[in-house]
Each structure stands twice: as C-alpha cells, then as structure tokens.
C-alpha cells in the first residue's frame, strides 16, 4: 500500500502526520509551501480541487477531510488503537474530531485571516475579538473534559493529534493558555510523545528548506 500525505507546515496536516507515525505507517510526505501558493498550482488543483491540506493518496485514490482520513487510518491500522473498537466509542472519537474541525478550527482561521470573514475596512479587530471569545469558551469546555485524565478519551486517540494542533495554533495567536491548566498540562504531555517530536522536527526542517529555496 502506497500512502502519500500532502502537508504544509503549521497547518492541521500535522494531525495525520502524527497519527500515521503513531500507527507505524510507511508514508511519503509532499510538503506544500503556502507562502508561494503551491496549493493553488494547476498541478495540485488537478489532484485536489479543494486545494487544501491534509490530503492522502492511498494507492492513488484521493482522501480528504480530517475525520474521514482518520477513520480510514483506524481501519487500515487496527493494531495502532487510534480509536476505540466498539461502535459508540468510535463514534465518540469521530465526534471529537468533528468538534475540532467544525467547532474550533474555523475560529482559529478567522483570527489568522479575518478578511476571509469580512473585508470591510475596520472590521478585522471585531472579527478577531468574537473568534477569540468563542475559543476561550471552547477551551474552557476542553479543560473540563480533561479533568483527571491524560487524553481526550482517557487513552490516546486520533482526536488528540488534531486538538494538539488546535492548541498550538491558539498559542501562536498569543491567546492565554494559562486560563486552562488541564489543557496546558495536556499540551505539554502531547509534546513528549515520539510522534509529535518527529512531526516538530520535520516541520522545522521543512520550513528551513522553504527558506533556502526562496
């Protein structure tokens, strides 16, 4: 089986990289430089009209959207225990992935690029303020969820990699993680995992390669 991951530094494509590593998968990474609009190139649009990352090619078949990618990963690598095996537990894991995808990620995107929401002059600050307020509420919920447990489902699961990315992005926007001691401790715990360390090393090396190519 040939697995190809289309990835860009800092983006949520971190999550499948981490979980493919957790699964012990043999995979190839195609790193796209968003600063030079690699994702908008005719070549990439041809294989991924959504022009987003992450995307997997599995023996040439395209797979997009984080929850779907991780559901496939769980079935392809059952011994990795990326999700519970029972029906309800698996649904709960997908629910968490969907929560990050639909309930957290879009608000991080609004802070990153408020003009994508509203490009009327003078509105950017208001967009960022509302997005930040919602994220503080959401991270408060996550802090309650993590009370007394190490990971979102108790044991490590696929959703943890995606939430790790969300926390990292949260901190990159200088939002106050100290409000949420359980989330902060979880973030530190995640960074000790070998898969995350491998990802962070790969990210640094990729960014340096992009700089040299500029």
Residue frames as qw, qx, qy, qz and C-alpha x, y, z in Angstrom:
[[0.000, 0.888, 0.461, 0.000, 0.00, 0.00, 0.00],
 [0.424, 0.221, 0.004, 0.878, 1.38, 3.40, -1.01],
 [0.211, -0.848, -0.446, 0.194, 0.41, 6.28, 1.26],
 [0.379, 0.301, 0.048, 0.874, 1.18, 9.87, 0.32],
 [0.216, -0.766, -0.469, 0.383, 0.42, 12.77, 2.66],
 [0.275, 0.605, 0.158, 0.730, 0.08, 16.29, 1.28],
 [0.542, -0.626, -0.364, 0.427, 1.14, 18.60, 4.05],
 [0.259, 0.726, -0.074, 0.632, 2.12, 22.17, 4.83],
 [0.392, -0.025, -0.586, 0.709, 3.91, 23.42, 7.96],
 [0.145, -0.003, 0.369, -0.918, 1.80, 24.92, 10.77],
 [0.592, -0.075, -0.324, -0.734, -1.45, 23.62, 9.23],
 [0.776, -0.206, 0.389, -0.452, -3.76, 20.92, 10.58],
 [0.833, 0.358, -0.414, -0.078, -1.98, 18.44, 8.29],
 [0.045, -0.525, 0.747, -0.405, 0.11, 17.92, 11.40],
 [0.728, -0.173, 0.428, -0.507, -2.62, 15.64, 12.74],
 [0.964, 0.230, -0.025, -0.133, -2.46, 12.86, 10.13],
 [0.464, 0.612, -0.576, 0.279, 1.33, 13.07, 10.13],
 [0.299, -0.456, 0.669, -0.505, 1.33, 12.42, 13.87],
 [0.812, -0.039, 0.405, -0.419, -1.19, 9.61, 13.67],
 [0.850, 0.442, -0.284, -0.043, 0.41, 7.89, 10.68],
 [0.243, 0.565, -0.687, 0.388, 3.58, 7.91, 12.78],
 [0.558, -0.288, 0.567, -0.533, 1.66, 6.54, 15.78],
 [0.923, 0.185, 0.131, -0.311, 0.40, 3.75, 13.51],
 [0.568, -0.379, 0.645, 0.344, 3.90, 2.87, 12.32],
 [0.706, 0.635, 0.307, -0.061, 2.81, 3.52, 8.73],
 [0.508, -0.123, 0.422, 0.741, 5.23, 3.83, 5.85],
 [0.303, 0.856, 0.416, -0.056, 4.25, 7.09, 4.15],
 [0.479, 0.198, 0.196, 0.832, 5.66, 9.72, 1.83],
 [0.058, -0.778, -0.352, 0.516, 5.18, 13.43, 2.50],
 [0.376, 0.516, 0.329, 0.696, 4.68, 16.08, -0.16],
 [0.259, -0.577, -0.339, 0.696, 5.30, 19.43, 1.54],
 [0.249, 0.735, 0.416, 0.475, 3.46, 22.39, 0.02],
 [0.301, -0.167, -0.210, 0.915, 4.62, 25.94, 0.64],
 [0.082, 0.794, 0.599, -0.061, 1.51, 28.04, 1.20],
 [0.169, -0.745, 0.036, 0.644, 3.58, 31.23, 1.10],
 [0.016, -0.343, 0.609, 0.715, 4.33, 30.57, -2.56],
 [0.689, 0.268, 0.096, -0.666, 0.81, 29.24, -3.22],
 [0.026, 0.234, -0.947, -0.218, 1.89, 25.70, -4.04],
 [0.305, 0.304, 0.851, -0.302, -1.61, 24.58, -3.07],
 [0.455, 0.684, 0.211, -0.530, -3.10, 26.78, -5.79],
 [0.030, -0.439, 0.710, 0.550, -0.91, 25.41, -8.56],
 [0.728, 0.230, -0.311, -0.566, -2.62, 23.71, -11.52],
 [0.458, 0.226, -0.858, 0.049, -0.77, 20.51, -10.64],
 [0.033, 0.042, 0.821, -0.568, -2.18, 20.34, -7.13],
 [0.534, 0.218, 0.179, -0.797, -5.66, 21.50, -8.14],
 [0.599, 0.225, -0.633, -0.436, -5.74, 18.67, -10.64],
 [0.462, -0.039, -0.873, 0.149, -5.41, 16.06, -7.92],
 [0.210, -0.484, -0.684, 0.503, -7.21, 18.05, -5.21],
 [0.052, 0.628, 0.399, 0.666, -9.76, 20.59, -6.48],
 [0.469, -0.824, -0.316, 0.041, -10.37, 21.67, -2.86],
 [0.460, 0.622, -0.284, 0.566, -6.71, 22.85, -2.85],
 [0.528, -0.729, 0.241, -0.361, -6.44, 22.19, 0.89],
 [0.476, 0.230, -0.808, 0.261, -4.32, 20.06, 3.18],
 [0.349, -0.343, 0.851, 0.191, -4.27, 17.47, 4.54],
 [0.828, 0.320, -0.163, -0.431, -4.93, 15.11, 1.70],
 [0.567, -0.304, 0.758, 0.109, -3.96, 11.47, 1.42],
 [0.675, 0.389, -0.473, -0.411, -3.38, 9.50, -1.70],
 [0.639, -0.251, 0.709, -0.161, -3.83, 5.81, -0.93],
 [0.523, 0.101, 0.764, 0.364, -2.66, 3.75, -3.90],
 [0.119, 0.144, 0.477, 0.859, -3.58, 6.76, -6.00],
 [0.225, -0.678, -0.650, -0.259, -7.06, 7.23, -4.50],
 [0.048, 0.443, -0.184, 0.876, -7.72, 10.69, -3.05],
 [0.478, -0.595, -0.635, 0.122, -8.96, 11.10, 0.52],
 [0.089, 0.436, -0.161, 0.881, -9.67, 14.47, 2.13],
 [0.541, -0.617, -0.050, -0.569, -11.22, 15.83, 5.36],
 [0.017, -0.516, 0.744, -0.424, -9.63, 15.08, 8.69],
 [0.699, -0.141, 0.511, -0.479, -12.35, 12.90, 10.22],
 [0.913, 0.348, -0.046, -0.209, -12.51, 10.72, 7.10],
 [0.461, 0.620, -0.605, 0.192, -8.73, 10.42, 6.89],
 [0.190, -0.420, 0.760, -0.458, -8.57, 9.24, 10.49],
 [0.845, 0.042, 0.321, -0.427, -11.47, 6.83, 10.12],
 [0.826, 0.472, -0.306, -0.040, -9.62, 5.24, 7.19],
 [0.205, 0.606, -0.685, 0.347, -6.41, 5.20, 9.21],
 [0.564, -0.302, 0.589, -0.493, -8.15, 3.41, 12.07],
 [0.930, 0.202, 0.168, -0.259, -9.42, 0.69, 9.74],
 [0.691, 0.607, -0.380, 0.093, -6.13, 0.39, 7.85],
 [0.350, 0.393, -0.691, 0.497, -4.03, 0.11, 11.03],
 [0.690, -0.549, -0.318, -0.349, -6.25, -1.57, 13.64],
 [0.785, -0.225, -0.394, 0.422, -3.34, -2.50, 15.89],
 [0.278, 0.340, -0.172, 0.882, -2.49, 1.18, 16.41],
 [0.257, -0.601, -0.686, 0.319, -5.64, 1.67, 18.53],
 [0.124, 0.139, 0.091, 0.978, -6.26, 5.15, 17.13],
 [0.526, -0.262, -0.057, -0.807, -9.94, 4.82, 18.01],
 [0.543, -0.111, 0.726, -0.407, -11.97, 2.52, 20.25],
 [0.041, 0.033, -0.913, -0.405, -13.20, -0.63, 18.54],
 [0.149, 0.509, 0.811, -0.248, -16.77, -0.52, 19.84],
 [0.205, 0.637, 0.536, 0.515, -19.35, 1.37, 17.80],
 [0.242, -0.935, -0.258, -0.014, -20.17, 4.01, 20.41],
 [0.568, -0.607, 0.167, 0.530, -16.53, 4.62, 21.29],
 [0.478, 0.140, 0.481, 0.721, -15.59, 5.03, 17.64],
 [0.051, 0.795, 0.464, 0.387, -18.48, 7.45, 17.16],
 [0.415, -0.871, -0.109, 0.238, -17.27, 9.44, 20.18],
 [0.572, -0.316, 0.327, 0.682, -13.78, 9.66, 18.66],
 [0.296, 0.431, 0.526, 0.671, -15.22, 10.91, 15.37],
 [0.184, -0.899, -0.390, -0.083, -17.36, 13.36, 17.34],
 [0.487, -0.713, 0.070, 0.499, -14.21, 14.82, 18.90],
 [0.464, -0.004, 0.481, 0.744, -12.50, 15.08, 15.51],
 [0.105, 0.668, 0.560, 0.479, -15.59, 16.79, 14.12],
 [0.331, -0.883, -0.268, 0.198, -15.71, 19.16, 17.10],
 [0.455, -0.502, 0.248, 0.693, -12.17, 20.33, 16.44],
 [0.341, 0.210, 0.613, 0.681, -12.86, 20.51, 12.70],
 [0.040, -0.659, -0.546, -0.516, -16.16, 22.38, 12.89],
 [0.428, -0.841, -0.330, -0.037, -16.16, 23.97, 16.32],
 [0.545, -0.680, 0.115, 0.477, -12.59, 25.12, 16.85],
 [0.582, 0.035, 0.444, 0.680, -10.67, 25.20, 13.58],
 [0.238, 0.727, 0.433, 0.477, -12.91, 27.78, 11.81],
 [0.291, -0.949, -0.118, 0.018, -12.46, 30.27, 14.66],
 [0.618, -0.458, 0.310, 0.560, -8.68, 29.89, 14.54],
 [0.479, 0.351, 0.508, 0.624, -8.93, 30.57, 10.81],
 [0.005, 0.915, 0.339, 0.218, -10.89, 33.75, 11.47],
 [0.445, -0.828, 0.122, 0.319, -8.11, 35.05, 13.68],
 [0.628, -0.153, 0.476, 0.597, -5.49, 34.09, 11.12],
 [0.138, 0.127, 0.507, 0.841, -7.30, 35.82, 8.26],
 [0.197, 0.496, 0.579, -0.616, -10.27, 37.95, 9.38],
 [0.285, 0.411, -0.300, -0.812, -10.71, 39.34, 5.86],
 [0.161, -0.042, -0.929, -0.330, -11.94, 35.91, 4.76],
 [0.033, -0.524, -0.796, 0.303, -14.95, 36.52, 7.01],
 [0.126, 0.930, 0.335, -0.086, -15.45, 40.23, 6.39],
 [0.609, 0.113, 0.135, 0.773, -13.21, 42.50, 4.32],
 [0.034, -0.914, -0.250, -0.316, -14.98, 45.76, 5.18],
 [0.366, 0.475, -0.378, 0.705, -12.44, 48.26, 6.42],
 [0.243, -0.464, 0.415, -0.743, -12.21, 48.42, 10.20],
 [0.861, -0.234, -0.088, -0.442, -13.91, 45.08, 10.90],
 [0.670, 0.284, -0.659, 0.188, -10.85, 42.86, 11.40],
 [0.002, -0.308, 0.672, -0.673, -10.47, 43.67, 15.09],
 [0.671, -0.100, 0.246, -0.692, -14.10, 42.85, 15.77],
 [0.875, 0.181, -0.394, -0.216, -13.86, 39.52, 13.91],
 [0.485, 0.307, -0.710, 0.407, -10.78, 38.57, 15.94],
 [0.260, -0.271, 0.541, -0.753, -12.40, 39.59, 19.23],
 [0.820, -0.028, 0.061, -0.569, -15.52, 37.49, 18.60],
 [0.830, 0.244, -0.502, -0.008, -13.48, 34.49, 17.45],
 [0.258, 0.356, -0.703, 0.559, -11.22, 34.76, 20.50],
 [0.505, -0.229, 0.396, -0.732, -14.20, 34.95, 22.84],
 [0.914, 0.059, -0.143, -0.374, -15.67, 31.80, 21.34],
 [0.688, 0.330, -0.607, 0.222, -12.34, 29.97, 21.55],
 [0.063, -0.361, 0.654, -0.662, -11.97, 30.84, 25.22],
 [0.756, -0.109, 0.225, -0.605, -15.41, 29.30, 25.81],
 [0.906, 0.235, -0.316, -0.153, -14.49, 26.20, 23.83],
 [0.470, 0.393, -0.674, 0.413, -11.14, 25.74, 25.55],
 [0.395, -0.334, 0.515, -0.683, -12.97, 26.05, 28.85],
 [0.917, 0.020, 0.007, -0.399, -15.10, 23.06, 27.83],
 [0.778, 0.360, -0.491, 0.155, -11.97, 21.15, 26.88],
 [0.050, 0.482, -0.647, 0.588, -10.41, 21.99, 30.23],
 [0.698, -0.205, 0.372, -0.576, -13.41, 20.43, 31.98],
 [0.932, 0.224, -0.208, -0.196, -13.20, 17.36, 29.73],
 [0.628, 0.439, -0.554, 0.327, -9.54, 16.84, 30.62],
 [0.440, -0.617, 0.414, -0.505, -10.09, 16.99, 34.37],
 [0.715, -0.340, 0.573, -0.210, -8.41, 13.91, 35.86],
 [0.898, 0.269, 0.330, 0.109, -7.49, 12.27, 32.53],
 [0.480, -0.401, 0.418, 0.659, -4.40, 12.38, 30.32],
 [0.064, 0.000, 0.640, 0.766, -6.09, 12.46, 26.91],
 [0.436, -0.038, -0.124, -0.891, -9.44, 13.43, 25.47],
 [0.823, -0.124, -0.377, -0.406, -10.78, 9.87, 25.66],
 [0.815, -0.528, 0.232, -0.053, -8.68, 8.80, 28.63],
 [0.726, -0.166, 0.476, 0.468, -6.17, 6.93, 26.49],
 [0.025, -0.452, 0.416, 0.789, -4.52, 8.43, 23.42],
 [0.583, 0.509, 0.634, 0.012, -6.72, 8.50, 20.30],
 [0.470, 0.409, 0.411, 0.666, -6.69, 10.08, 16.84],
 [0.066, -0.914, -0.317, -0.244, -8.52, 13.17, 18.08],
 [0.567, -0.707, -0.005, 0.422, -5.63, 14.12, 20.35],
 [0.548, -0.003, 0.343, 0.763, -3.35, 14.93, 17.40],
 [0.110, 0.656, 0.444, 0.600, -5.91, 17.31, 15.93],
 [0.389, -0.891, -0.233, -0.036, -6.59, 19.02, 19.24],
 [0.655, -0.407, 0.105, 0.628, -2.83, 19.33, 19.78],
 [0.369, 0.324, 0.364, 0.792, -2.64, 21.26, 16.52],
 [0.158, -0.817, -0.395, -0.389, -5.53, 23.49, 17.64],
 [0.567, -0.764, -0.111, 0.286, -3.81, 24.31, 20.94],
 [0.604, -0.146, 0.235, 0.747, -0.56, 25.06, 19.16],
 [0.188, 0.543, 0.408, 0.710, -2.34, 27.43, 16.79],
 [0.383, -0.852, -0.345, -0.090, -4.12, 29.02, 19.77],
 [0.604, -0.616, 0.021, 0.505, -0.76, 29.79, 21.39],
 [0.501, 0.138, 0.350, 0.780, 0.68, 31.12, 18.13],
 [0.022, -0.721, -0.374, -0.584, -2.05, 33.78, 18.17],
 [0.161, 0.260, -0.470, 0.828, -0.87, 34.81, 21.67],
 [0.639, -0.498, -0.251, -0.529, -4.13, 33.75, 23.30],
 [0.259, -0.566, 0.609, -0.491, -3.91, 32.97, 27.01],
 [0.712, -0.007, -0.694, -0.110, -3.50, 29.22, 27.54],
 [0.172, 0.154, -0.729, 0.645, -2.77, 29.73, 31.25],
 [0.568, -0.155, 0.115, -0.800, -6.52, 30.13, 31.83],
 [0.926, 0.028, -0.163, -0.341, -6.84, 26.41, 31.21],
 [0.315, -0.630, 0.705, -0.083, -4.47, 24.39, 33.42],
 [0.796, 0.039, 0.601, -0.062, -5.72, 21.00, 32.26],
 [0.713, 0.694, 0.091, 0.036, -5.37, 21.94, 28.59],
 [0.100, 0.876, -0.466, 0.074, -1.93, 23.43, 29.27],
 [0.540, -0.428, 0.722, -0.062, -0.76, 20.25, 31.01],
 [0.826, 0.340, 0.448, -0.040, -2.21, 18.16, 28.18],
 [0.507, 0.848, -0.151, 0.007, -0.35, 20.29, 25.62],
 [0.131, -0.735, 0.662, -0.067, 2.91, 19.67, 27.44],
 [0.719, -0.117, 0.677, -0.103, 2.13, 15.95, 27.69],
 [0.789, 0.575, 0.207, -0.066, 1.46, 15.72, 23.95],
 [0.323, 0.867, -0.379, 0.005, 4.81, 17.28, 23.17],
 [0.404, -0.538, 0.738, -0.047, 6.59, 14.40, 24.91],
 [0.880, 0.230, 0.400, -0.113, 5.19, 11.81, 22.50],
 [0.509, -0.239, 0.592, 0.578, 7.70, 10.48, 19.98],
 [0.399, 0.569, 0.629, 0.348, 5.26, 11.02, 17.11],
 [0.008, 0.979, 0.196, -0.053, 4.86, 14.70, 17.99],
 [0.417, -0.697, 0.362, 0.458, 8.60, 15.18, 18.37],
 [0.528, 0.095, 0.659, 0.526, 9.11, 13.63, 14.94],
 [0.255, 0.807, 0.489, 0.212, 6.50, 15.96, 13.47],
 [0.171, -0.960, -0.002, 0.221, 8.03, 19.07, 15.05],
 [0.495, -0.437, 0.519, 0.542, 11.48, 18.11, 13.76],
 [0.453, 0.373, 0.670, 0.456, 10.08, 17.52, 10.29],
 [0.104, 0.931, 0.349, 0.015, 8.29, 20.87, 10.40],
 [0.299, -0.832, 0.223, 0.411, 11.47, 22.75, 11.34],
 [0.494, -0.185, 0.646, 0.552, 13.42, 21.05, 8.58],
 [0.369, 0.604, 0.636, 0.309, 10.69, 21.75, 6.02],
 [0.014, -0.975, -0.167, 0.147, 10.50, 25.43, 6.92],
 [0.380, -0.656, 0.420, 0.499, 14.28, 25.70, 6.59],
 [0.491, 0.152, 0.706, 0.486, 14.12, 24.03, 3.16],
 [0.236, 0.837, 0.477, 0.127, 11.48, 26.54, 2.06],
 [0.191, -0.923, 0.081, 0.323, 13.67, 29.41, 3.25],
 [0.467, -0.384, 0.580, 0.546, 16.68, 28.11, 1.33],
 [0.425, 0.388, 0.712, 0.403, 14.59, 27.74, -1.82],
 [0.109, 0.899, 0.348, -0.240, 13.24, 31.30, -1.61]]
